[in-house]
Amino acid sequence: MNRFERPRSLTELVTEHLRNEIVSGALDFGAALSEATIADRLEVSRTPVREAFQRLEIEGLVRSEPQRGTFVFSTSKEELQSLCDVRNVLETGAIHLSVKHDRPGLVKRLTTVINRMEKERKAGNVPAYLHLDTAYHQALINGAANIYLDQSYQTIAPRMAALRNRLPAHPDLIEKSFREHCEIRDLINQDNVDGALEVLGLHIGRKEGSYWNL
């Protein structure tokens, strides 16, 4: 029996559209979101917009304040530290599980992303490079082949992607980022997990520049 693909609901389409606008930086941190304005802009009723707000609030991309309205999320330094701490725990665990599960497969997937990153870096396509940066870290999670780890990671991944896309597009930062991605891959390939985790810790947790100056 053929399996029919379920058509996507308006709520799903609106949610994806607004999520992309927040993650890409088209909507600023702390920006007020109007149901009526967005409904008019997207030519839909207010109901799917309201439902999209609810879904995005669960993802941590918007916040609702009684008597005030709905706003794009913003992050204090304390919240950012907590996000980075959780990310470090999850990605560290993912590397351990991925190496145990299929180290050659992980190295192959990371290499595929790195090759694409290098192409976009050389072309000066920063948005595409940053999108691949997200894909690189998701590849670490995917390699663990653990649905519960992935579900946990998705609770912070959209916010981390939104933060990443607002980093200064300075060539030195991109170069450092790319070099560290390569180092992590190379150390995993050498079965030097401790070395890979050390670089990952610096890559995620560094406080000079990057997220900490947003």
N, C-alpha and C positions, 0 to 999 in steps of 0.2 A: 504493500500500500504506500502510495506517495505521501510524503509529509509536506503539508502546506505551511508556508512561512506566514506567521502572524503579522499583519500590518502594524506598524508602529503607531502608537497613540499620539495625539497632540501633546499630551503631557510629556511623553518621552522626547518628542522632537524639541519642545520648548526647553526642557531640562538640559538636553545636550547642547542646544544653542547658547543658553546662558552660561553653562559650565565652560564652554569653549571661550566665551567672551571674558569670563573671570580669569581662567587659567592663562589665556594669551596676553592679558593686560589691557584688553580693550575697555574693560570696566575697572576703575581704580579701586584700591583698597579703601574701605570705608564709604564707598559711594552709595547714596540712597537709591533704592530700587522702587519704582512705582509700578504697581500692578497695571493701572490704566495706561500709562505711557508705554510699557512694554507690550501690552496687549494690542495697542494701536500700531506700534512699530512692526510687530510680527503678524498683524492681521488675524488675531485669534481672540476668543473671548477671555475674560479675566480668570475663568475657572482653571484652565491648564497652567496659567501663569502662577496662580496661587498654589496649585499642587506642585509645580516645579520648585517654588520657593521652599516648600516643605521638604522635598527630596534633597535640595541643595543644603538645607540647614543640617540635615542628618550627615551629609558629607563634610560639614564644617566650612563650606564655601560662602554661606551667608548667615546672618544672625538676625533674629527678629526681636525687637524691643517693644514691649507694650506701650501703647499711646504714642509711639514714635515712628514705627515702620520697620522695613526690612533693609538691611545694608550688606554690602560686600564685606567679607571678613577682613579683619586687620589683626596683626600679631604683635604682641609686646615681646621684649627680649626674653622675659621669663617663659612665655609660651613657646617662643622659638627654640629655646634651650630644651624644653620638654619634647618638642617635635623632633629635634635632632637626636635626643637621647633615645626616643622610641625607634626612630629610623635606624640608628646604629645597632640597637638590640636586634631588630628584625632582619637587617641585611647581614649582620654578623652570623646570626642563626642560619640564614639562607645559604651563606657560603659554606658553612659546615655541612649542612644537609646536601647541598648541590654537589660538593666534592665527593661525598660518600655515595650519592646516588649515581652520578654520571659526570665525572670531571672532564673527560674529553668532549662530551656534548656541551657542557657549560662553556669551555674554552672556545669551541666552534661558534656558539651563539654570540659570545662576547666579541669575537673577532669579526663576525659579520656586521655587528653594530659599529664597531670601531672603524672598519673600512668605510662605512657610510659617513661616519662622523668626520673622518679625515677629508673626504671629498667635499663636504659642506663647509668645513673649516677653511680649506684652501680657496673655496669659492667666496668666502666671506658671508655665507648665508647663516647668520647667527640664529634666527628663529628655527630653522631646520636643524641646526646643530643642537640647540637646547631641547628640541623635541626628541632627538636621538639620545640625548643625555638621560632623559626620563626613560626611554626604551632600554638603555643599558642597565639601569638599576632594576627595572622590572624584570630583565633577563636573569639577574641574580635571584630574584624571588621565584621566577618560573622554574629555575633549575632545581629548586628544592622539591618540586612536585608535591606540595603540601597545600591543600585547598584552604586550610584554616590559617596558615601563615599568609597566604595571598589575601584572604579576606581581611585579616588584620592590617596588612600593608595598605589596602585600598582605603582605609579610614584616614590615612595621612597623605597618600600619594597625590591627590588633586591639589592639596594645599602646598605641598613641596614643589609641584610643577608650577603653580602660580608664582611662588616665590622665585623659583629658578628663572622664569621668563621675565622677571623684573630686575635681574642682575645687570650691572653695567656691562655693555658689550665691548669691553676693553680687550684687545688682542692678547695681552699678557695673561688675563684671567682665563680666556678660552684656551690658550696654549697650556697653562698649568693644569686646567681641568682635563684636557686631552691626554697630557702626559701621565697623569695619575690614573686615568682609566686604563691606559696601556700597561702601566706598572702592575695594577691589580690583576689584569688578565695574565700577564707574564708570570707573576708569582704563583697564581693558581696553576698555570701550566707546568710550573716547576714543582708542584705539590708543596709549595712553601705557604701553607695556609696562614701561619702566624705573621709572615711578612705581608701577605695580602690584607690581613685584618688591620695591621698597623697603618698601612697606607689608607685603607678605607676609613679608619678612625679620624685621620687627619683631613681626609677629603670631605667627610661629612661634618666634622665637629670644629673645623678651623674657625677662628673668630676674627682673623684679620681681613677686613673688607667683606666681600660676598654678602650673604644674607644679613649680616649684622649691621650693615650700613643702610639697609632699605628704610 
